[in-house]
Amino acid sequence: MPELNEGDYLAVMSAGSYGFSMASNYNCRLKPAEIMVKGNKFYTTRKRDSYLDLVKKDVIPDFLR
């Protein structure tokens, strides 16, 4: 596989049971966008996560402020 750089596109044609159903934010990894391709058209079926998506449910206890 060639070296990948930021901004490159990578198509994973099959992930078995490791697709979205098994995805997590382990080690603060953001989930990528999901794209469905049909013929020569593509559709975004899930937008990529942002940092805000990752931390929006976090609560900082008062004693740590």
MIDOSE-1310 file (N, C-alpha, C; in nm, 2 decimals, decimal comma, always signed):
residues 65
mpel	+0,09/-0,12/+0,00/+0,00/+0,00/+0,00/+0,09/+0,12/+0,00; +0,06/+0,22/-0,08/+0,14/+0,34/-0,08/+0,13/+0,42/+0,04; +0,22/+0,51/+0,07/+0,22/+0,60/+0,19/+0,10/+0,69/+0,17; +0,03/+0,71/+0,28/-0,09/+0,80/+0,28/-0,05/+0,93/+0,35
negd	-0,11/+1,04/+0,30/-0,08/+1,17/+0,36/-0,22/+1,24/+0,40; -0,21/+1,33/+0,48/-0,33/+1,40/+0,53/-0,40/+1,46/+0,40; -0,53/+1,44/+0,40/-0,61/+1,48/+0,28/-0,63/+1,38/+0,18; -0,56/+1,27/+0,18/-0,58/+1,16/+0,09/-0,71/+1,09/+0,12
ylav	-0,76/+1,02/+0,02/-0,88/+0,94/+0,03/-0,84/+0,79/+0,04; -0,91/+0,72/+0,12/-0,89/+0,58/+0,13/-1,02/+0,51/+0,13; -1,04/+0,41/+0,04/-1,16/+0,34/+0,03/-1,14/+0,20/+0,09; -1,22/+0,16/+0,19/-1,21/+0,03/+0,25/-1,34/-0,04/+0,20
msag	-1,32/-0,13/+0,12/-1,44/-0,20/+0,05/-1,51/-0,29/+0,14; -1,45/-0,35/+0,24/-1,51/-0,44/+0,33/-1,44/-0,44/+0,46; -1,51/-0,43/+0,57/-1,45/-0,43/+0,70/-1,51/-0,54/+0,79; -1,59/-0,62/+0,73/-1,65/-0,73/+0,81/-1,72/-0,67/+0,93
sygf	-1,70/-0,73/+1,05/-1,77/-0,68/+1,17/-1,70/-0,56/+1,23; -1,60/-0,50/+1,16/-1,53/-0,39/+1,21/-1,57/-0,26/+1,15; -1,69/-0,25/+1,10/-1,75/-0,13/+1,04/-1,80/-0,04/+1,16; -1,90/+0,04/+1,12/-1,95/+0,14/+1,22/-2,01/+0,07/+1,35
smas	-2,06/-0,05/+1,33/-2,13/-0,12/+1,44/-2,03/-0,15/+1,55; -1,90/-0,16/+1,52/-1,80/-0,19/+1,62/-1,71/-0,07/+1,65; -1,74/+0,05/+1,59/-1,65/+0,17/+1,60/-1,66/+0,22/+1,74; -1,55/+0,28/+1,79/-1,55/+0,35/+1,92/-1,46/+0,47/+1,91
nync	-1,46/+0,54/+2,02/-1,36/+0,66/+2,03/-1,25/+0,63/+2,12; -1,21/+0,50/+2,12/-1,10/+0,46/+2,21/-0,97/+0,54/+2,18; -0,90/+0,58/+2,28/-0,79/+0,67/+2,27/-0,82/+0,80/+2,20; -0,94/+0,85/+2,22/-0,99/+0,98/+2,16/-0,98/+0,99/+2,01
rlkp	-0,99/+0,87/+1,94/-0,99/+0,87/+1,80/-1,13/+0,92/+1,75; -1,13/+1,01/+1,65/-1,25/+1,06/+1,59/-1,29/+0,96/+1,48; -1,42/+0,94/+1,47/-1,47/+0,85/+1,37/-1,48/+0,93/+1,23; -1,44/+0,86/+1,13/-1,44/+0,93/+0,99/-1,58/+0,94/+0,94
aeim	-1,59/+1,01/+0,83/-1,72/+1,01/+0,76/-1,74/+0,88/+0,69; -1,87/+0,85/+0,67/-1,90/+0,72/+0,60/-1,97/+0,77/+0,46; -1,92/+0,71/+0,36/-1,97/+0,74/+0,22/-2,02/+0,62/+0,16; -2,14/+0,63/+0,10/-2,19/+0,51/+0,02/-2,17/+0,55/-0,13
vkgn	-2,12/+0,45/-0,20/-2,10/+0,47/-0,35/-2,19/+0,38/-0,43; -2,26/+0,44/-0,52/-2,34/+0,36/-0,61/-2,31/+0,41/-0,75; -2,25/+0,32/-0,83/-2,21/+0,36/-0,96/-2,11/+0,47/-0,96; -2,14/+0,58/-1,03/-2,04/+0,69/-1,03/-2,09/+0,80/-0,93
kfyt	-2,18/+0,77/-0,84/-2,23/+0,88/-0,75/-2,20/+0,83/-0,61; -2,18/+0,93/-0,52/-2,15/+0,90/-0,38/-2,24/+0,98/-0,29; -2,27/+0,93/-0,17/-2,36/+0,99/-0,08/-2,30/+0,98/+0,06; -2,30/+1,09/+0,14/-2,25/+1,09/+0,27/-2,36/+1,03/+0,36
trkr	-2,33/+0,92/+0,43/-2,43/+0,86/+0,51/-2,41/+0,89/+0,66; -2,29/+0,94/+0,69/-2,26/+0,98/+0,83/-2,14/+1,08/+0,82; -2,16/+1,20/+0,88/-2,06/+1,30/+0,88/-1,95/+1,26/+0,97; -1,82/+1,31/+0,94/-1,71/+1,28/+1,03/-1,73/+1,34/+1,17
dsyl	-1,68/+1,29/+1,27/-1,68/+1,35/+1,40/-1,59/+1,47/+1,41; -1,63/+1,56/+1,50/-1,54/+1,67/+1,53/-1,49/+1,66/+1,67; -1,40/+1,74/+1,71/-1,35/+1,73/+1,85/-1,46/+1,76/+1,95; -1,55/+1,86/+1,91/-1,67/+1,89/+1,99/-1,76/+1,77/+2,01
dlvk	-1,78/+1,69/+1,91/-1,86/+1,56/+1,92/-1,79/+1,47/+2,03; -1,66/+1,47/+2,03/-1,59/+1,38/+2,12/-1,61/+1,42/+2,27; -1,61/+1,55/+2,30/-1,61/+1,60/+2,44/-1,74/+1,66/+2,48; -1,84/+1,67/+2,40/-1,97/+1,75/+2,43/-2,04/+1,69/+2,55
kdvi	-2,02/+1,56/+2,58/-2,09/+1,50/+2,69/-2,01/+1,49/+2,82; -1,88/+1,54/+2,81/-1,79/+1,53/+2,93/-1,84/+1,64/+3,03; -1,82/+1,61/+3,15/-1,86/+1,70/+3,26/-1,74/+1,71/+3,35; -1,69/+1,83/+3,38/-1,58/+1,86/+3,47/-1,64/+1,89/+3,61
pdfl	-1,61/+1,81/+3,71/-1,66/+1,83/+3,84/-1,61/+1,97/+3,90; -1,69/+2,03/+3,98/-1,66/+2,17/+4,03/-1,52/+2,17/+4,10; -1,49/+2,06/+4,17/-1,36/+2,07/+4,25/-1,24/+2,07/+4,16; -1,25/+2,04/+4,03/-1,14/+2,05/+3,94/-1,13/+2,18/+3,87
r	-1,22/+2,27/+3,90/-1,21/+2,40/+3,83/-1,14/+2,50/+3,91
